[in-house]
């Protein structure tokens, strides 16, 4: 049993937990911002206990669903990551899938009976998109789009699960935040495809990098680093985002912009080889810190704290997984 639990936790790759956790925290912070405003209708500031439950489920959601991804991606993982527990047999697939299924059912039941039933929509969509992703990954940019949408469901869940809200559920500001989360995470997963190039190609997973080749993709890696900043500017200056920027947002946005450019440079400089794997730490930091920056639109102190914590702990947890083959 202990061996199984250790293998399961290892397969969860907890440095990814900040991706789903901070993404969902954006939605919860947005909801609390509305609940505290003079324009709130039925919104109520969620209790500490409710927020804790939501965050635990969000931070664990990546790892729980990752077990499903590992099972569906065994073919390419046997080349890209031959030492992963499910590939080596250390983690028994039926038992691991059964545990993930049980945890997902518990999440849905908690959402329905303790949180807000409307949040079930985003939770179920996230699970469906996780299954769809394994198919979409083999069809160019479609895989990145599906992945981005999947993570944006965490933001929607954080918002909808936090408390009651009146229709329309999705205003221009709320949709804009979902778009930004989807863009940052779609870009993040694009960079992760560099390390998987050989296995994806052998398994006939035609990711955008397999389709274009390493040489062309490295230039896209550098140019696409500007994408989140460009999308935010277009949405903000066309008044799709109602919240106004503040000094804290500008500071964190500047730091995020540097992290994004640095990530693009790393993959341009090292599109293949051992260094490609270790560039993942910068990639994950750029994504999670970018998500924390969005929270500054609603809660400056929380944004600064999450930015710092994300930067530190993503690196710390990644350093516990130094084997690129696992």
C-alpha positions in Angstrom: 0.0 0.0 0.0 2.8 2.4 0.9 4.6 1.7 -2.4 1.3 2.4 -4.3 0.7 5.7 -2.5 4.3 6.9 -3.1 4.0 6.0 -6.8 0.6 7.7 -7.1 1.9 10.9 -5.5 5.0 10.8 -7.7 2.7 10.5 -10.8 0.7 13.5 -9.6 3.7 15.7 -10.4 2.7 18.2 -7.7 4.7 21.1 -9.2 1.8 21.3 -11.6 -0.6 21.8 -8.7 0.0 25.5 -8.7 -1.3 25.7 -12.3 -4.8 24.5 -11.4 -4.7 25.9 -7.9 -3.8 29.5 -8.8 -6.1 29.4 -11.8 -9.1 28.5 -9.6 -8.0 31.1 -7.0 -8.4 33.8 -9.7 -12.1 32.9 -9.9 -12.6 32.8 -6.2 -10.8 36.2 -5.8 -13.0 37.6 -8.5 -16.1 36.4 -6.8 -15.0 37.8 -3.4 -14.3 41.1 -5.1 -17.8 41.3 -6.4 -19.3 40.2 -3.1 -17.5 43.1 -1.3 -18.5 45.7 -3.9 -21.5 48.0 -3.5 -22.9 46.5 -6.7 -23.3 43.0 -5.4 -26.7 41.4 -5.5 -26.9 38.0 -3.9 -23.1 37.3 -3.7 -21.7 36.6 -0.2 -18.1 36.5 0.9 -17.4 32.7 1.3 -16.4 31.4 4.7 -12.8 30.4 5.4 -13.8 26.7 5.5 -15.5 26.9 2.1 -12.5 28.6 0.6 -10.2 26.0 2.0 -12.3 23.1 0.6 -12.4 24.8 -2.8 -8.6 25.3 -2.9 -7.8 21.8 -1.7 -9.8 20.4 -4.6 -8.3 22.8 -7.1 -4.7 22.1 -6.1 -5.2 18.4 -6.2 -7.3 18.4 -9.4 -4.2 18.4 -11.6 -2.6 15.4 -10.0 -5.8 13.4 -9.9 -6.5 13.9 -13.6 -2.8 13.4 -14.4 -3.2 9.7 -13.5 -5.8 9.5 -16.3 -3.5 11.3 -18.7 -0.6 9.0 -17.9 -2.8 6.0 -18.6 -4.1 7.4 -21.9 -0.6 8.5 -22.9 1.3 5.3 -22.1 2.5 4.8 -25.7 4.4 8.1 -26.0 5.5 8.0 -22.3 7.2 4.7 -23.0 9.6 6.8 -25.1 9.5 10.3 -23.5 9.4 9.2 -19.9 10.2 5.4 -19.6 10.8 5.7 -15.9 7.3 7.0 -14.9 5.7 4.7 -12.4 2.8 3.7 -14.6 5.2 2.8 -17.5 7.6 0.8 -15.3 4.7 -1.0 -13.6 5.4 0.5 -10.2 1.9 2.1 -10.3 -0.8 -0.4 -11.1 -3.1 1.3 -13.7 -6.5 -0.2 -12.6 -5.9 0.7 -9.0 -4.6 4.2 -9.8 -7.6 4.8 -12.1 -10.0 3.5 -9.5 -8.5 5.9 -6.9 -8.7 8.9 -9.3 -12.3 8.0 -10.1 -13.2 7.8 -6.5 -11.6 11.2 -5.8 -13.4 12.8 -8.7 -16.7 11.4 -7.6 -16.1 12.8 -4.1 -15.2 16.2 -5.7 -18.5 16.2 -7.6 -20.5 15.2 -4.5 -18.9 17.9 -2.3 -19.6 20.5 -5.0 -23.2 19.5 -5.2 -24.0 19.2 -1.5 -21.6 21.6 0.2 -20.7 24.2 -2.4 -22.8 25.4 -5.4 -24.4 22.9 -7.8 -23.9 25.2 -10.7 -20.2 24.7 -10.3 -20.7 21.0 -11.4 -20.9 22.3 -15.0 -17.3 23.6 -15.0 -16.0 20.6 -13.0 -17.6 18.1 -15.5 -16.4 20.1 -18.5 -12.9 20.1 -17.0 -12.9 16.3 -16.7 -14.3 15.9 -20.3 -11.7 18.2 -21.7 -9.0 16.2 -19.9 -10.1 13.1 -21.8 -10.5 15.1 -25.1 -7.0 16.5 -24.7 -5.3 13.1 -25.3 -7.0 13.1 -28.7 -6.6 16.8 -29.4 -2.9 16.7 -28.6 -2.3 14.8 -31.8 -3.9 17.5 -34.0 -1.6 20.5 -33.8 -2.7 23.7 -32.1 -6.1 22.1 -31.3 -4.3 20.3 -28.4 -3.1 23.6 -26.9 -6.5 25.2 -27.2 -8.2 22.3 -25.4 -5.6 22.3 -22.7 -6.1 26.0 -22.1 -9.8 25.7 -22.0 -9.4 22.8 -19.6 -7.4 24.9 -17.1 -9.8 27.8 -17.5 -12.5 25.6 -16.1 -10.7 25.7 -12.8 -11.1 29.5 -12.9 -14.8 29.1 -13.7 -15.1 26.5 -10.9 -13.5 28.8 -8.3 -15.9 31.5 -9.2 -19.1 29.5 -9.3 -18.3 27.3 -6.3 -17.5 30.3 -4.0 -21.2 31.3 -3.5 -24.5 32.2 -5.2 -24.5 34.5 -8.1 -27.2 35.8 -10.4 -27.4 35.3 -14.2 -25.7 36.2 -16.5 -22.9 34.1 -15.1 -20.5 35.2 -17.8 -20.0 38.9 -18.4 -17.3 40.4 -20.7 -14.9 40.8 -17.8 -15.4 37.2 -16.6 -15.0 35.8 -20.1 -11.9 37.9 -20.6 -10.3 36.4 -17.5 -11.1 32.9 -18.8 -9.5 33.8 -22.2 -6.4 35.0 -20.5 -6.1 31.9 -18.4 -6.6 29.7 -21.4 -4.0 31.6 -23.4 -1.3 31.4 -20.7 -1.9 27.7 -20.2 -2.1 26.9 -23.9 1.2 28.6 -24.3 2.6 26.8 -21.3 1.7 23.4 -22.7 3.2 24.4 -26.1 6.6 24.8 -24.5 6.2 21.4 -22.7 5.9 19.7 -26.2 9.6 20.4 -26.9 10.8 17.8 -24.4 8.2 15.3 -25.8 9.1 15.8 -29.5 10.7 12.4 -30.0 8.1 10.3 -28.3 5.2 12.3 -29.8 6.6 11.9 -33.3 7.2 8.1 -32.7 3.6 7.7 -31.4 2.2 9.8 -34.3 1.0 12.5 -32.0 1.1 15.4 -34.4 1.6 18.3 -32.0 2.3 21.7 -33.4 6.0 21.1 -32.8 5.9 17.7 -34.6 4.1 19.3 -37.5 6.4 22.2 -37.9 9.6 20.6 -36.7 12.1 21.8 -34.0 13.8 24.5 -36.1 10.6 26.4 -37.0 9.1 25.8 -33.6 12.0 27.5 -31.7 11.2 30.8 -33.5 7.5 30.4 -32.6 8.7 29.8 -29.0 10.4 33.2 -28.9 7.7 35.2 -30.6 4.7 33.6 -28.7 6.2 34.8 -25.4 4.6 38.1 -26.2 1.1 36.6 -26.7 -0.3 36.9 -23.1 0.7 40.6 -22.9 -0.8 41.3 -26.4 -4.1 39.6 -25.6 -4.4 41.4 -22.2 -3.7 44.7 -23.9 -6.4 44.1 -26.6 -9.0 43.1 -24.0 -8.2 45.8 -21.5 -7.9 48.8 -23.9 -11.1 47.8 -25.6 -12.9 47.9 -22.2 -13.7 44.2 -22.0 -12.1 44.1 -18.6 -13.9 46.4 -16.2 -11.4 46.3 -13.3 -8.7 48.9 -13.6 -5.0 48.2 -13.3 -3.2 49.3 -10.2 0.5 49.8 -9.1 0.8 46.2 -7.8 -0.6 44.8 -11.0 1.8 46.8 -13.1 4.8 45.6 -10.9 3.8 41.9 -11.1 2.9 42.2 -14.8 6.3 43.6 -15.5 7.9 40.6 -13.7 5.6 38.2 -15.4 6.5 39.7 -18.8 10.2 39.1 -18.0 9.5 35.5 -17.0 7.6 34.9 -20.2 10.3 36.4 -22.4 12.9 34.4 -20.5 10.9 31.2 -21.1 10.6 31.9 -24.8 14.4 32.6 -25.0 15.2 29.3 -23.2 13.2 27.2 -25.7 14.6 29.2 -28.6 18.1 28.6 -27.3 17.6 25.0 -26.2 14.8 23.4 -28.2 16.1 19.9 -27.6 18.4 18.1 -25.2 18.6 17.8 -21.4 18.4 21.5 -20.9 14.9 21.5 -22.5 13.5 19.6 -19.6 15.0 21.8 -16.9 13.5 24.9 -18.7 10.2 23.6 -17.6 10.7 25.3 -14.2 10.9 28.7 -15.9 7.9 27.8 -18.0 5.7 26.8 -15.0 6.8 29.8 -13.1 5.8 32.2 -15.9 2.4 30.6 -16.1 1.6 30.4 -12.4 3.0 33.9 -11.7 1.0 35.3 -14.6 -2.1 33.8 -13.2 -1.3 35.3 -9.8 -0.8 38.7 -11.5 -4.4 38.6 -12.7 -5.5 38.4 -9.0 -4.0 41.9 -8.5 -7.0 43.3 -10.4 -9.2 42.1 -7.4 -6.9 41.7 -4.4 -3.4 43.3 -4.5 -2.0 41.8 -1.2 -3.2 38.3 -2.1 -1.7 38.6 -5.6 1.7 39.6 -4.3 1.7 36.7 -1.8 0.6 34.1 -4.4 3.2 35.4 -6.9 6.0 34.9 -4.4 4.7 31.6 -3.1 4.2 30.3 -6.7 7.7 31.3 -7.8 9.3 29.7 -4.8 7.3 26.5 -4.5 7.1 25.7 -8.2 10.9 25.6 -8.3 11.1 23.7 -5.0 8.6 21.0 -6.1 10.2 20.8 -9.6 13.6 20.1 -8.0 12.1 17.0 -6.4 11.5 15.6 -9.9 15.0 16.1 -11.4 14.8 12.9 -13.5 13.6 13.9 -17.1 12.7 10.3 -17.8 10.2 10.1 -15.0 
